[in-house]
Amino acid sequence: MLEATLWGLVAAGSLLLGALVAIRRPPHKRILGLTMAFGSGVLLSAVSFELVEEASRLGGGSGGVLFGLFAGAAAFTLGDVTIGRFEHRRTKGMSGYHAQASGLTIVLGALLDGIPETAVLGLTVLQTGGVGVAMLTAVFISNIPEGVAATAALIDGGWKRGAVIRLWLLVTLVCALAAGLGYVLLDGASAGTLAFVYSFAGGAVLTMLATSMMPEAFEMAGRAVGFITVFGFFIAYAIHLFEG
């Protein structure tokens, strides 16, 4: 369990790394957009080849994959709407509301996909005795632009640096704990349950990408994000092929 927790800490720790980068040297708007585009491509690859593909293999045509996808999408949407309403009431009449809500939306996405993803990392350690390199790399790489983008948006929306660091520390620790719990709780779980865990993460990630990261990346950096997104997808896919 300790090994699984440590790998979860490594994977989720890149969120904090991205936050520290954004705090130390806030990126130019265009650079931030291109960074978000690269992360979006990596996440799209992870959803396709590490989450949904694996869920389909385990689910064997059952409805668990479909249910998991829409459950993940629904959970993210509900959380996103709740965050939006809460921030609107708390910051009504203040500038920076959009940036602040956007940052919390990305944090929510990181949490909703990070928990099942790191739980799966823990399960991989249990089943194989080692961590999946492709999955670990995809999670680690994609977390950095998520951390950068969300931190930049939160600071622009009025958050103090210390509060942002504490927020990411909490998210990182929750994800690390999820890896340890995945090692323990998913031991002996049915294929249908595992398929749901994988597809839930996929649904949450896709919804976050469609509603937050990709639209904002395009707004910040223009049409260049298309090429950069494909490049991110290619890098993650190449890692997947290398491990396979």
One Martini backbone bead per residue (centre of mass of N, CA, C, O) as a GRO file, in nm:
protein
  244
    1MET     BB    1   0.056   0.063  -0.019
    2LEU     BB    2   0.295   0.259  -0.002
    3GLU     BB    3   0.383   0.246  -0.297
    4ALA     BB    4   0.118   0.346  -0.418
    5THR     BB    5   0.113   0.619  -0.271
    6LEU     BB    6   0.381   0.726  -0.388
    7TRP     BB    7   0.291   0.719  -0.687
    8GLY     BB    8   0.054   0.911  -0.643
    9LEU     BB    9   0.232   1.147  -0.550
   10VAL     BB   10   0.391   1.177  -0.809
   11ALA     BB   11   0.157   1.224  -1.008
   12ALA     BB   12   0.016   1.466  -0.839
   13GLY     BB   13   0.268   1.657  -0.788
   14SER     BB   14   0.255   1.814  -1.068
   15LEU     BB   15   0.046   2.018  -0.977
   16LEU     BB   16   0.235   2.168  -0.784
   17LEU     BB   17   0.451   2.232  -0.990
   18GLY     BB   18   0.271   2.409  -1.171
   19ALA     BB   19   0.206   2.616  -0.950
   20LEU     BB   20   0.498   2.712  -0.896
   21VAL     BB   21   0.549   2.819  -1.178
   22ALA     BB   22   0.316   3.031  -1.180
   23ILE     BB   23   0.419   3.189  -0.927
   24ARG     BB   24   0.714   3.255  -1.008
   25ARG     BB   25   0.628   3.260  -1.343
   26PRO     BB   26   0.408   3.404  -1.508
   27PRO     BB   27   0.258   3.336  -1.789
   28HIS     BB   28   0.193   3.400  -2.085
   29LYS     BB   29  -0.096   3.380  -2.244
   30ARG     BB   30   0.004   3.210  -2.486
   31ILE     BB   31   0.166   3.001  -2.329
   32LEU     BB   32  -0.072   2.899  -2.164
   33GLY     BB   33  -0.242   2.801  -2.404
   34LEU     BB   34  -0.030   2.595  -2.512
   35THR     BB   35  -0.011   2.431  -2.252
   36MET     BB   36  -0.310   2.347  -2.248
   37ALA     BB   37  -0.303   2.203  -2.522
   38PHE     BB   38  -0.099   1.987  -2.452
   39GLY     BB   39  -0.258   1.871  -2.212
   40SER     BB   40  -0.507   1.793  -2.379
   41GLY     BB   41  -0.366   1.584  -2.559
   42VAL     BB   42  -0.274   1.397  -2.332
   43LEU     BB   43  -0.558   1.343  -2.217
   44LEU     BB   44  -0.686   1.225  -2.471
   45SER     BB   45  -0.496   0.982  -2.479
   46ALA     BB   46  -0.558   0.871  -2.198
   47VAL     BB   47  -0.856   0.824  -2.245
   48SER     BB   48  -0.829   0.632  -2.491
   49PHE     BB   49  -0.574   0.419  -2.388
   50GLU     BB   50  -0.608   0.409  -2.051
   51LEU     BB   51  -0.928   0.407  -2.006
   52VAL     BB   52  -1.144   0.323  -2.223
   53GLU     BB   53  -1.001   0.078  -2.336
   54GLU     BB   54  -0.983  -0.069  -2.063
   55ALA     BB   55  -1.285  -0.063  -2.001
   56SER     BB   56  -1.369  -0.230  -2.250
   57ARG     BB   57  -1.208  -0.483  -2.183
   58LEU     BB   58  -1.345  -0.532  -1.904
   59GLY     BB   59  -1.657  -0.500  -1.982
   60GLY     BB   60  -1.748  -0.661  -2.243
   61GLY     BB   61  -2.017  -0.480  -2.333
   62SER     BB   62  -2.114  -0.341  -2.104
   63GLY     BB   63  -2.274  -0.070  -1.925
   64GLY     BB   64  -2.036   0.044  -1.748
   65VAL     BB   65  -1.896   0.239  -1.944
   66LEU     BB   66  -2.131   0.425  -2.006
   67PHE     BB   67  -2.200   0.495  -1.714
   68GLY     BB   68  -1.923   0.611  -1.637
   69LEU     BB   69  -1.904   0.842  -1.837
   70PHE     BB   70  -2.173   0.991  -1.744
   71ALA     BB   71  -2.098   1.010  -1.446
   72GLY     BB   72  -1.847   1.186  -1.484
   73ALA     BB   73  -1.991   1.417  -1.634
   74ALA     BB   74  -2.200   1.478  -1.411
   75ALA     BB   75  -2.005   1.537  -1.177
   76PHE     BB   76  -1.861   1.772  -1.310
   77THR     BB   77  -2.105   1.951  -1.376
   78LEU     BB   78  -2.209   1.981  -1.090
   79GLY     BB   79  -1.951   2.103  -0.972
   80ASP     BB   80  -1.931   2.343  -1.168
   81VAL     BB   81  -2.203   2.476  -1.096
   82THR     BB   82  -2.148   2.508  -0.795
   83ILE     BB   83  -1.899   2.687  -0.821
   84GLY     BB   84  -2.029   2.914  -0.986
   85ARG     BB   85  -2.244   2.996  -0.773
   86PHE     BB   86  -2.060   3.047  -0.533
   87GLU     BB   87  -1.873   3.262  -0.669
   88HIS     BB   88  -2.098   3.461  -0.746
   89ARG     BB   89  -2.183   3.525  -0.455
   90ARG     BB   90  -1.894   3.594  -0.332
   91THR     BB   91  -1.810   3.795  -0.608
   92LYS     BB   92  -2.011   4.003  -0.638
   93GLY     BB   93  -1.878   4.278  -0.819
   94MET     BB   94  -1.614   4.141  -0.889
   95SER     BB   95  -1.324   4.101  -1.017
   96GLY     BB   96  -1.225   3.783  -1.157
   97TYR     BB   97  -1.444   3.562  -1.161
   98HIS     BB   98  -1.390   3.394  -1.414
   99ALA     BB   99  -1.104   3.303  -1.338
  100GLN     BB  100  -1.173   3.170  -1.069
  101ALA     BB  101  -1.380   2.963  -1.171
  102SER     BB  102  -1.191   2.833  -1.378
  103GLY     BB  103  -0.979   2.730  -1.178
  104LEU     BB  104  -1.177   2.548  -1.014
  105THR     BB  105  -1.258   2.370  -1.251
  106ILE     BB  106  -0.976   2.244  -1.294
  107VAL     BB  107  -0.949   2.132  -1.012
  108LEU     BB  108  -1.190   1.945  -1.031
  109GLY     BB  109  -1.084   1.781  -1.268
  110ALA     BB  110  -0.827   1.681  -1.124
  111LEU     BB  111  -0.983   1.531  -0.901
  112LEU     BB  112  -1.187   1.346  -1.071
  113ASP     BB  113  -0.941   1.209  -1.228
  114GLY     BB  114  -0.723   1.156  -1.005
  115ILE     BB  115  -0.855   0.946  -0.824
  116PRO     BB  116  -0.900   0.708  -1.030
  117GLU     BB  117  -0.614   0.708  -1.150
  118THR     BB  118  -0.457   0.646  -0.883
  119ALA     BB  119  -0.616   0.394  -0.817
  120VAL     BB  120  -0.511   0.243  -1.067
  121LEU     BB  121  -0.216   0.252  -0.989
  122GLY     BB  122  -0.254   0.081  -0.736
  123LEU     BB  123  -0.364  -0.168  -0.887
  124THR     BB  124  -0.112  -0.218  -1.060
  125VAL     BB  125   0.076  -0.282  -0.828
  126LEU     BB  126  -0.085  -0.527  -0.730
  127GLN     BB  127  -0.086  -0.697  -1.006
  128THR     BB  128   0.245  -0.641  -1.103
  129GLY     BB  129   0.451  -0.477  -0.893
  130GLY     BB  130   0.399  -0.221  -1.080
  131VAL     BB  131   0.400   0.060  -1.266
  132GLY     BB  132   0.250   0.232  -1.518
  133VAL     BB  133   0.420   0.423  -1.733
  134ALA     BB  134   0.208   0.556  -1.919
  135MET     BB  135   0.013   0.651  -1.700
  136LEU     BB  136   0.210   0.810  -1.526
  137THR     BB  137   0.306   1.004  -1.748
  138ALA     BB  138   0.035   1.121  -1.834
  139VAL     BB  139  -0.041   1.236  -1.559
  140PHE     BB  140   0.208   1.409  -1.506
  141ILE     BB  141   0.206   1.588  -1.760
  142SER     BB  142  -0.097   1.692  -1.748
  143ASN     BB  143  -0.077   1.833  -1.463
  144ILE     BB  144   0.097   2.080  -1.517
  145PRO     BB  145  -0.099   2.258  -1.692
  146GLU     BB  146  -0.323   2.251  -1.486
  147GLY     BB  147  -0.166   2.396  -1.260
  148VAL     BB  148  -0.099   2.651  -1.417
  149ALA     BB  149  -0.382   2.742  -1.510
  150ALA     BB  150  -0.530   2.747  -1.236
  151THR     BB  151  -0.336   2.936  -1.086
  152ALA     BB  152  -0.353   3.180  -1.273
  153ALA     BB  153  -0.662   3.214  -1.236
  154LEU     BB  154  -0.673   3.246  -0.927
  155ILE     BB  155  -0.486   3.492  -0.902
  156ASP     BB  156  -0.653   3.669  -1.095
  157GLY     BB  157  -0.911   3.626  -0.887
  158GLY     BB  158  -0.756   3.676  -0.577
  159TRP     BB  159  -0.571   3.471  -0.479
  160LYS     BB  160  -0.356   3.350  -0.263
  161ARG     BB  161  -0.071   3.178  -0.269
  162GLY     BB  162  -0.108   3.007  -0.013
  163ALA     BB  163  -0.392   2.899  -0.086
  164VAL     BB  164  -0.309   2.755  -0.345
  165ILE     BB  165  -0.105   2.559  -0.222
  166ARG     BB  166  -0.303   2.424  -0.025
  167LEU     BB  167  -0.494   2.316  -0.239
  168TRP     BB  168  -0.284   2.133  -0.388
  169LEU     BB  169  -0.203   1.967  -0.147
  170LEU     BB  170  -0.479   1.841  -0.104
  171VAL     BB  171  -0.510   1.709  -0.380
  172THR     BB  172  -0.251   1.538  -0.367
  173LEU     BB  173  -0.325   1.375  -0.110
  174VAL     BB  174  -0.587   1.253  -0.213
  175CYS     BB  175  -0.460   1.102  -0.455
  176ALA     BB  176  -0.260   0.933  -0.290
  177LEU     BB  177  -0.477   0.793  -0.121
  178ALA     BB  178  -0.622   0.662  -0.364
  179ALA     BB  179  -0.391   0.470  -0.433
  180GLY     BB  180  -0.395   0.312  -0.167
  181LEU     BB  181  -0.698   0.232  -0.184
  182GLY     BB  182  -0.680   0.084  -0.452
  183TYR     BB  183  -0.499  -0.142  -0.344
  184VAL     BB  184  -0.719  -0.238  -0.136
  185LEU     BB  185  -1.025  -0.213  -0.263
  186LEU     BB  186  -0.957  -0.345  -0.566
  187ASP     BB  187  -0.916  -0.609  -0.450
  188GLY     BB  188  -1.123  -0.826  -0.629
  189ALA     BB  189  -1.258  -0.673  -0.828
  190SER     BB  190  -1.459  -0.639  -1.069
  191ALA     BB  191  -1.463  -0.568  -1.398
  192GLY     BB  192  -1.701  -0.367  -1.384
  193THR     BB  193  -1.578  -0.181  -1.168
  194LEU     BB  194  -1.321  -0.107  -1.323
  195ALA     BB  195  -1.462   0.010  -1.569
  196PHE     BB  196  -1.597   0.240  -1.415
  197VAL     BB  197  -1.345   0.383  -1.312
  198TYR     BB  198  -1.220   0.446  -1.584
  199SER     BB  199  -1.474   0.589  -1.721
  200PHE     BB  200  -1.516   0.811  -1.515
  201ALA     BB  201  -1.253   0.955  -1.570
  202GLY     BB  202  -1.306   1.002  -1.871
  203GLY     BB  203  -1.564   1.177  -1.842
  204ALA     BB  204  -1.441   1.404  -1.670
  205VAL     BB  205  -1.216   1.490  -1.864
  206LEU     BB  206  -1.382   1.554  -2.119
  207THR     BB  207  -1.556   1.774  -1.988
  208MET     BB  208  -1.328   1.962  -1.904
  209LEU     BB  209  -1.209   2.006  -2.187
  210ALA     BB  210  -1.474   2.117  -2.330
  211THR     BB  211  -1.535   2.357  -2.099
  212SER     BB  212  -1.221   2.466  -2.051
  213MET     BB  213  -0.930   2.414  -2.171
  214MET     BB  214  -0.980   2.437  -2.483
  215PRO     BB  215  -1.128   2.710  -2.507
  216GLU     BB  216  -0.902   2.874  -2.356
  217ALA     BB  217  -0.668   2.806  -2.539
  218PHE     BB  218  -0.788   2.940  -2.792
  219GLU     BB  219  -0.827   3.225  -2.671
  220MET     BB  220  -0.512   3.266  -2.609
  221ALA     BB  221  -0.366   3.117  -2.897
  222GLY     BB  222  -0.536   3.001  -3.110
  223ARG     BB  223  -0.468   2.793  -3.386
  224ALA     BB  224  -0.207   2.660  -3.262
  225VAL     BB  225  -0.350   2.450  -3.071
  226GLY     BB  226  -0.394   2.220  -3.267
  227PHE     BB  227  -0.100   2.123  -3.299
  228ILE     BB  228  -0.033   2.096  -2.992
  229THR     BB  229  -0.248   1.885  -2.928
  230VAL     BB  230  -0.138   1.668  -3.120
  231PHE     BB  231   0.140   1.653  -2.990
  232GLY     BB  232   0.045   1.558  -2.712
  233PHE     BB  233  -0.092   1.302  -2.816
  234PHE     BB  234   0.160   1.173  -2.942
  235ILE     BB  235   0.339   1.149  -2.692
  236ALA     BB  236   0.143   0.967  -2.529
  237TYR     BB  237   0.117   0.744  -2.747
  238ALA     BB  238   0.417   0.668  -2.760
  239ILE     BB  239   0.433   0.571  -2.470
  240HIS     BB  240   0.222   0.352  -2.500
  241LEU     BB  241   0.375   0.187  -2.718
  242PHE     BB  242   0.637   0.142  -2.561
  243GLU     BB  243   0.509  -0.023  -2.331
  244GLY     BB  244   0.357  -0.233  -2.527
   0.00000   0.00000   0.00000
